[in-house]
Amino acid sequence: MNKRHQADQPHARASLCRRFRLRLRCRLRTLCGAWGALALATAAQAASNAYLQGSFGPVVSWPLIPIHMVQLPDGRVLSYGSDGAGNQTGQFIYDVWDPRKGTGPDAHLTLPNTTGTDTFCSGQLVLPASGAVLLTGGDKTVNGTRNYSVNDVNLFDWQRTTLYSAQQPMAFLRWYPTVLTTAQGEVLVLGGRADPNTPVATPEVYTEGAGWRTLGSAVSDAAYGTQNWSYPRAWVAPHGKVFIATTAGGTYFLDPAGTGQLTKTPLTLAAGDAYLTSVMYRPGKILSFRKNNTATVIDLTGTTPTAARVTGVGQDRFHGSATVMADGQVYVNGGSFVSNVAWGVAYTGKIWNPDTRAWRTAATARQMRLYHSVSMLLPDGRVLTGGGGAPGPQTNLNAEVYTPPYLYKQDTSGTLAVRPEITSAPTTGTWAQRIQVDTNVTGVSKVSLVKTGSVTHTVDFDQRYVPLSYTASGSSLSVTLPASANVAPPGYYLLFVFNSAGVPSVAKVIKLG
């Protein structure tokens, strides 16, 4: 491969952090106004039932199939995964969408991938310290056959809008790996496979400034190997260890310290599938979709994990997505009854209320979102959905933005509600800290944090919603940040404030840690 290597030197990282602190505040101020304008433009003609179901904006073109999508610290969205015609390869281009410029061609900056890595079906995550995007693994063609793997590691510098090769590769070749931020602020990489016949049963950990280490004491074929290599489902639990739920139903706790320690739990779930989604909707609470239209709430808040069956979404939605919205409800969209086949396609979304554990119908999309589709919460409280294809029944070089019910007046007018505004908030914070947040309204009803999204293949790697306690004095709030990194691992979060009518502000981005 012809790769352009750029060393990850300490002085470069320090410079990156200094520039981040200086630029982030002014960029976010500009972005908040742009988000409000974009929401008005795309949701002005909603139906009279939008206050119950929400609405979709028009189908808009995307420069590639957004198989991978990442929210950057400044509000832009990085996506990659196919070429400009929607073919299977991330070797040639990637795209950065700037929502301040709308949804037309001028809002996209499509750049060449000069790293030499085919990033198709890699794993990606925003690093908690620098805000750079870490891209792990990818695809490789051997003797004309695709779907072999690489151990390449690449970084995307969001301030320079530059993708470059990192200095140190992983120990293992990986394709379809899970990446997640640990409570210690490191990045854990699980699963994937080295070639069409060889799953990777050994986890690795990346530490900014230090590189990689292998968890040689936590090798497991059952937890993230033969039956569970495809983007294993994993979350940081309230005690700091990583909980893993396998497609076969087995569950595990992984302690990523040192060389790692894996423990099987007594909890066994119903059979799942690599393309049925799961989501952490509250600290230590996971909504997991299993086969045959079943759903389970997994509870990690006790001494041992437990599970309780809840009503399913209505049908199996293979390749569908589950997204925690600004208010903590779960939006499920896309998928079909048969994996990546245009039969039993679910165009109509569903919304799950964690308090009542009941479903309600959401708006209907125009495009099918099947294999290689994505869904991600935006800072303005809407949900960006897009992609599908490479291969698929459709090649979807497009996206649709979903506006949830909470952004509408609670009547049949179909018009957007007046939103509260966060007039000031810190851009950084630490655990259990009380921060001052100023708004332009009194009567605040809720304050929440939602982890910025990093999505692919029905997975949002770090997604979690954390309700925050607060006291109000007029339009000024004293907000208590999450108690520990076990509840909210280090990184970037969307801070939302809701008015008395339950309408959220445009979020401010705050960095924890």
GULUM-647042 format. One record per residue (C-alpha): x, y, z. Coordinates in steps of 0.1 Angstrom, whole numbers, plus 5000, padded with zeros to 4 digits. Layout:
# residues N
XYZ...
//
This chain:
# residues 513
500050005000501150354993500550525026501350875038502450835074502251115099503751055133501451105163504051315182503451465217503951825205501451775178498851645202499551935226499152185199495852015188494452045223495452415226493752495193490652295203490152505235490552835216488252745187485552525201483452795219483253035189482452745165479652615186478052965190477852995152476652635149473652675172472152955151472752745120470952445134467952645142467752785107468152445092465352295113463052575102463852515065463352135065460352105089458052395079455552195059454851915085451551725086448951795112449951485132453551595135453151665172452451295177454651125150457251385140458051435103460651365077462251635055462951575019465351305006468651485000471651364980474751244998478251214980478550854991476750585010477250695046478050355059479950515088478950845103480551045132479551365150482651585152483251815182482352125161479051985149480051875115479451515104482151285090480951005068482550735046482250385033481650374996482850554965480850824948478850574928477850374959480250084953481949884981485150064990486150345014489550364997488950664975486850934993485351055025482951345032482451615058478951765060478552115075474952165087475552545088475352535050472152335047471752005028472852094993476152014975477852324990477352185025479551885017483351875015484251554998487951474999490351204987491350925011495150935007495950685035495850375012493350205036490050075024487950195054484849995043483449825074486049955098485350085133485450455143485250665174485951025185488951015209487951155243491051385248491851535214488551495196490351325166488451035150490150695154489550465125490450095131490849825105489049795072488749595040491249435017491149244984493348934981493648754947490548934935488548844966487249114989486449105026489849025039491149265066493849515076495349625109495649985097494950265121494050605108493150935124490951225112491951565125488651755127490352095129492452055098489851835081492651585073492651205073496051055078497750725087498750675123502250545132501350225150498949955136496949715157498349375166495449205147493849245113490249355119487149395097483749475115485349565149483549735178485250035194484150205226485450445252486250295285485750465319489550515319489350725287490950455266489450295235488649925236488549735203486649405202485949135176486049165139487748905117491148875101489948695069486748535057487348235080489248375110487548575138489648775162489148665197491748895214490749255224493049555221493149885239494350225224495650495247496150845233499850925234500850575243499550345215498249995217498249705241496749355237494449205263496048865262494348755294490848815280490948595248487448455242485948285211482448285227482448655238483748815206484948535183483348275161479648345169479948715179482748875157480449115138480549445157480049285192477549475213479349625243478749905269480450045299478449935330477850145361480749965379483250055351483549715335482449655299479249445295479049225264475749075251476348805224474048705196473948345210472648495243475648465266476748775285480148875299481949145319485349255306487749445328490049615303492749705329496249565323496049255301492249225307490048985326486848835312484048695334480948515322477748625339474748395349472448595326471448425293469348615268467148495240468948445207469748765188471348855155474349065144471949295125469349345152470049665171470549735209470850065227471750195262468850425269469750505306472850445326473050075331469850005311469849845276467049785252468049485232466149355202466248975198464848745172461148675165460049035174461149015210462849285230464549265264465549535289468949445304469649595338473249645349472549855379472449575405475149335417474449095389472849175355469149095350466749105320463049145315461049095283459149395269456949435239458749415206458849685179456249495158458449285135462049185132463849485117467149345104469549635098467249885115468650145139467750255175468650615184468250775219466751115213467251435233464451345257465650995264463050815243464250565217463550615180463650295159463750325121464550125090465049755087463149475070461649135079464248945059467949065061468749315033465749205012463049435001460349225018458649345049460449675047459749905077459350255064457450375094459350445126458450365162459150555194459650365227458950535260461250395287458950515315455850335302457750075281455150145254455550205216453950465194453950515157456350775142456550925108457050735076460350765056460450765018463550545014464250195027467150185052468549835052472149705052474749985056472250245067472750475097470850685122472350955145471051225168472051575157472751875181469452035172467551735185466651595151467851255138469851215106469050895087470750775056472550525034471850165026473349954998476849814988475149574983471349614988468049634970468750004966471850204964471050494987473350784980470950995001469751095036466551205053466351415085463651315110462151595132460751435164457451525180459051725208460051995183456452075173453652275189451352025207448452095183447452015148449052315132452152125121454352415131457552415150457452515187459452795201462652655215464552755246468052875241471152805261472853145263475953025281477452705292480952575298482652365270484452145294483551975328484351695351482351435370480151545399480951915391478252175393478252395363476252715355473952705325472153015315468953015293466553265279463553105297462253025331460352705339462952455327461552095329464551875321468351885315470051595297473351475283473551255252476851115240477751235205477150965179479450735160477350485140477550195116475849865110472949925135475550025162476150355179479350265197479250505227475550615226474050675260471550915276472151065311469551275329471051555350469851705382469652075385468352375405466952685389467153045399465153235373466753165339470053045355470652675362473052505385473552165368475251865383477351665359477351275361478751125392481550925376483150815344481450475348478050655342479450885315482850785301485151065290484451245257481951475240478351515250475351705238473851915266470051985262467752205282463952165280461452435286458152375305456452255274459051975269460752145239464552105239467152365231469852325205472552145223475852275236478752045232480551975265483651765269483851545300487251455314
//
